[in-house]
Amino acid sequence: MWYQQQSEDYRPLFWLSGRPVYANTLLVALHVLAFVVCAICVSFVGLEAVSSVLILHPGSIWHGQVWRLFSYVAFTPSFFTQGPWMFLWSLLLLYFCGREVEQFVGRRAYLLLYAALVLIPAVLLCLVGPPLGLGVLGYLGCGEAIFGVFVAFATIYPGAMPMMWVTIPVWILAWIFFGLYTLYDFADHAYTAMFMLWTSAAVGYLAMRWVGAGRGLNWLTDWVETRRAERLARQHNIRVLTEKKSTESLDAILDKISKHGVNSLTSSERAALEKARAKLLDRDRR
């Protein structure tokens, strides 16, 4: 492990031949297994046939093909057309950065994070994609979800320098990669991939803030507490001012009685005196 902050929930999912298997290790293994299965299927039925079944396509999902909400991360098509380097880089990023994120948040929160990185961008694409013209051709690949894990790592350890030969803090590297991927997608008119990149990065960042990385959501709770304190202070001031006016009014009534007698009181003054008497009796009962 690079870093020592560890959740109480950081423990193996199970043991295999005396070796602990953690949630992140299982995710990496599942990605490799899914890729191998897809590669075998591609060799028999072709890339287009396999992609058409797994691809994230809003129109198909609205017609009931809900498995596409998560099946789209099974493999990256560029592996078969541009070489394996991008896919291997993504898995290395997931293995090293995902391990540290799991150590920080625990296995349950980490699995929920990865599920959110897969499902939330997909659901948002189905909701806003059709009106914006996104997702018409669909989307296939795990790179953006894994980038969300990298953003989560950068949010937890912004000053870390994971590359020994590059003395650049990881939060700067995250912004560099985010900018490069955005420019690449924009130049390639891959607006769906850019949407998935942005939403995955947002999910990774906000999820870590939610669990307390950095300042977490303290700024929000601080703001709520400040507003609550101000409201209570205003209510207290109003109550004190009301009681002060009531006391001054009662003193004036009592002074009038001492000088001119009870019969000199008006109906409103008598009502105020009776109200004050009832309040005193109620206080004595308590």
C-alpha distance (Angstrom), angle and dihedral (degrees) to the residues before:
residue distance angle dihedral
M1 . . .
W2 3.80 . .
Y3 3.81 96.7 .
Q4 3.76 134.6 34.1
Q5 3.82 107.2 -142.3
Q6 3.78 103.1 113.7
S7 3.79 134.4 -178.6
E8 3.78 120.7 -133.3
D9 3.81 86.6 -124.8
Y10 3.80 92.7 58.6
R11 3.79 101.4 113.3
P12 3.81 136.1 120.0
L13 3.77 121.4 -77.5
F14 3.80 87.9 -141.0
W15 3.79 142.3 -29.7
L16 3.79 124.3 -103.8
S17 3.81 118.9 -165.8
G18 3.79 89.3 -22.6
R19 3.82 93.4 -50.0
P20 3.82 123.3 114.2
V21 3.79 116.0 -118.8
Y22 3.81 112.3 -155.2
A23 3.80 127.6 -162.3
N24 3.80 93.8 -103.5
T25 3.79 92.4 49.6
L26 3.79 89.1 52.2
L27 3.82 91.2 50.2
V28 3.79 91.6 51.9
A29 3.81 90.3 48.0
L30 3.81 91.4 49.5
H31 3.81 90.6 50.8
V32 3.80 90.4 51.6
L33 3.80 91.8 46.2
A34 3.80 92.3 48.5
F35 3.78 90.3 49.8
V36 3.81 92.9 50.2
V37 3.81 91.7 49.6
C38 3.82 91.2 47.7
A39 3.79 91.4 47.8
I40 3.81 90.7 53.5
C41 3.81 90.9 48.1
V42 3.80 91.2 48.2
S43 3.80 89.9 53.5
F44 3.82 90.0 55.9
V45 3.83 105.7 35.4
G46 3.79 103.9 15.1
L47 3.80 136.7 -107.5
E48 3.80 95.3 -84.0
A49 3.81 94.2 54.1
V50 3.82 93.3 49.4
S51 3.80 92.8 44.7
S52 3.80 92.5 50.2
V53 3.82 90.4 58.9
L54 3.82 98.1 45.0
I55 3.80 104.5 32.1
L56 3.79 121.0 115.8
H57 3.80 103.5 -115.6
P58 3.84 119.2 165.6
G59 3.80 94.2 -153.1
S60 3.81 93.0 53.5
I61 3.80 92.0 45.9
W62 3.81 91.5 52.4
H63 3.81 86.0 54.9
G64 3.81 91.6 58.0
Q65 3.81 104.4 -88.6
V66 3.81 92.4 127.0
W67 3.82 95.4 158.5
R68 3.80 87.0 79.1
L69 3.83 88.6 72.8
F70 3.81 88.1 77.9
S71 3.82 107.1 9.9
Y72 3.82 91.3 76.0
V73 3.82 91.0 78.6
A74 3.83 92.1 59.6
F75 3.80 93.8 100.5
T76 3.78 144.3 -14.8
P77 3.83 114.0 -114.6
S78 3.81 92.4 -150.9
F79 3.82 87.6 70.7
F80 3.82 88.4 72.8
T81 3.80 95.6 41.1
Q82 3.83 107.8 31.2
G83 3.79 104.5 23.2
P84 3.80 136.0 -92.9
W85 3.80 101.0 -79.6
M86 3.80 99.3 96.2
F87 3.81 92.5 47.7
L88 3.81 92.4 47.3
W89 3.80 91.1 47.3
S90 3.81 89.9 52.3
L91 3.81 92.3 51.3
L92 3.80 92.1 48.3
L93 3.79 89.3 50.2
L94 3.79 90.5 49.8
Y95 3.79 93.2 47.2
F96 3.81 98.3 50.0
C97 3.81 101.8 31.8
G98 3.80 95.1 35.2
R99 3.80 90.1 54.1
E100 3.80 91.4 57.0
V101 3.81 93.2 45.3
E102 3.81 90.7 50.8
Q103 3.79 90.3 49.3
F104 3.82 90.4 53.1
V105 3.83 100.1 44.5
G106 3.81 102.8 25.0
R107 3.78 131.0 -115.6
R108 3.82 98.1 -75.8
A109 3.81 94.9 49.6
Y110 3.80 90.6 43.7
L111 3.79 93.3 53.4
L112 3.81 89.1 47.9
L113 3.80 89.2 49.9
Y114 3.79 93.0 53.0
A115 3.79 91.6 45.6
A116 3.81 88.3 51.9
L117 3.81 91.0 49.1
V118 3.79 89.4 54.5
L119 3.81 101.0 38.8
I120 3.82 106.9 33.1
P121 3.84 96.5 57.6
A122 3.81 89.3 44.0
V123 3.81 93.3 50.4
L124 3.82 91.8 45.7
L125 3.79 90.0 50.3
C126 3.81 89.8 53.3
L127 3.81 91.1 49.2
V128 3.80 102.2 43.6
G129 3.81 101.1 16.9
P130 3.83 99.4 81.2
P131 3.85 95.2 50.6
L132 3.83 90.5 45.9
G133 3.79 95.1 43.3
L134 3.81 93.1 -114.1
G135 3.78 125.5 139.6
V136 3.80 94.6 24.9
L137 3.79 90.6 132.6
G138 3.80 92.8 31.3
Y139 3.78 130.8 -126.1
L140 3.79 131.7 -100.2
G141 3.80 128.9 179.6
C142 3.80 145.5 73.4
G143 3.80 99.4 -129.1
E144 3.79 97.3 97.4
A145 3.82 94.3 48.7
I146 3.81 90.2 50.1
F147 3.80 89.7 48.1
G148 3.80 86.2 57.4
V149 3.83 87.9 59.1
F150 3.81 88.7 51.8
V151 3.82 90.1 51.5
A152 3.81 88.8 49.9
F153 3.81 89.3 53.1
A154 3.81 91.2 48.5
T155 3.81 89.6 50.4
I156 3.81 92.2 53.0
Y157 3.82 96.4 42.4
P158 3.83 106.4 21.6
G159 3.79 93.5 162.8
A160 3.79 96.2 48.3
M161 3.81 120.1 119.8
P162 3.82 104.0 -155.1
M163 3.80 93.5 172.4
M164 3.80 109.1 71.7
W165 3.80 92.1 -159.6
V166 3.82 95.0 47.2
T167 3.81 113.8 61.9
I168 3.81 95.0 -161.6
P169 3.82 121.1 122.3
V170 3.77 112.6 -111.9
W171 3.82 93.8 -119.6
I172 3.81 88.7 61.4
L173 3.80 90.7 47.0
A174 3.80 89.0 51.6
W175 3.81 91.0 54.2
I176 3.83 91.1 45.7
F177 3.81 92.9 51.9
F178 3.79 91.1 42.8
G179 3.81 91.0 52.8
L180 3.80 94.1 45.2
Y181 3.81 93.9 48.3
T182 3.80 90.3 46.8
L183 3.80 92.6 50.7
Y184 3.81 91.1 46.1
D185 3.81 92.6 51.2
F186 3.79 92.1 43.8
A187 3.80 92.9 50.5
D188 3.80 90.1 47.4
H189 3.84 91.5 47.1
A190 3.81 86.7 -122.1
Y191 3.80 93.3 147.1
T192 3.80 93.5 156.3
A193 3.82 91.0 56.6
M194 3.81 89.0 46.8
F195 3.81 90.3 51.9
M196 3.82 90.3 50.9
L197 3.81 90.5 47.9
W198 3.81 93.7 51.6
T199 3.80 95.1 44.9
S200 3.82 92.9 46.0
A201 3.80 90.9 50.4
A202 3.81 90.3 48.9
V203 3.81 92.2 49.3
G204 3.82 92.2 49.4
Y205 3.79 92.9 48.4
L206 3.82 97.9 43.6
A207 3.80 93.3 44.1
M208 3.79 91.6 56.6
R209 3.80 91.7 45.9
W210 3.78 87.6 51.6
V211 3.81 93.7 55.2
G212 3.80 91.7 47.8
A213 3.81 106.9 -93.9
G214 3.79 109.5 155.6
R215 3.78 106.5 -15.7
G216 3.78 90.3 -21.4
L217 3.77 109.7 -160.9
N218 3.82 91.7 -36.2
W219 3.78 89.2 120.4
L220 3.80 88.9 61.5
T221 3.80 96.0 45.6
D222 3.82 89.8 44.5
W223 3.79 90.3 53.1
V224 3.82 92.2 48.2
E225 3.81 91.9 48.5
T226 3.80 91.6 47.6
R227 3.81 91.6 51.3
R228 3.82 90.3 47.0
A229 3.80 92.0 49.6
E230 3.81 91.1 49.5
R231 3.82 91.1 49.4
L232 3.81 92.3 49.7
A233 3.79 90.3 47.1
R234 3.80 91.3 52.5
Q235 3.81 91.0 48.1
H236 3.81 90.7 49.0
N237 3.79 92.2 49.5
I238 3.81 90.9 49.4
R239 3.82 90.3 48.8
V240 3.81 92.6 49.0
L241 3.80 91.7 46.6
T242 3.82 91.3 49.3
E243 3.80 92.3 48.8
K244 3.80 90.6 47.6
K245 3.80 92.1 52.1
S246 3.81 90.4 46.1
T247 3.82 91.3 51.7
E248 3.80 92.0 48.3
S249 3.81 90.6 49.4
L250 3.83 91.6 48.6
D251 3.82 91.3 49.4
A252 3.80 89.7 53.1
I253 3.82 91.2 50.3
L254 3.80 92.8 49.6
D255 3.80 90.6 47.7
K256 3.80 89.8 52.2
I257 3.81 91.2 50.3
S258 3.81 91.1 51.5
K259 3.79 91.6 51.9
H260 3.80 104.1 35.7
G261 3.80 106.7 13.5
V262 3.82 133.6 -114.9
N263 3.78 93.7 -69.2
S264 3.79 90.0 65.7
L265 3.87 92.4 67.7
T266 3.76 121.0 105.4
S267 3.79 121.8 -131.2
S268 3.84 92.3 -101.1
E269 3.81 91.2 50.2
R270 3.79 91.1 49.7
A271 3.82 89.8 50.7
A272 3.80 91.0 50.2
L273 3.82 90.8 49.1
E274 3.80 91.4 49.5
K275 3.81 91.1 48.5
A276 3.80 90.9 51.9
R277 3.83 91.1 48.5
A278 3.82 91.6 51.0
K279 3.81 90.8 49.6
L280 3.81 91.3 51.9
L281 3.81 91.7 49.1
D282 3.80 90.8 49.1
R283 3.81 90.3 50.6
D284 3.82 91.3 50.3
R285 3.82 90.9 52.5
R286 3.80 90.0 56.5
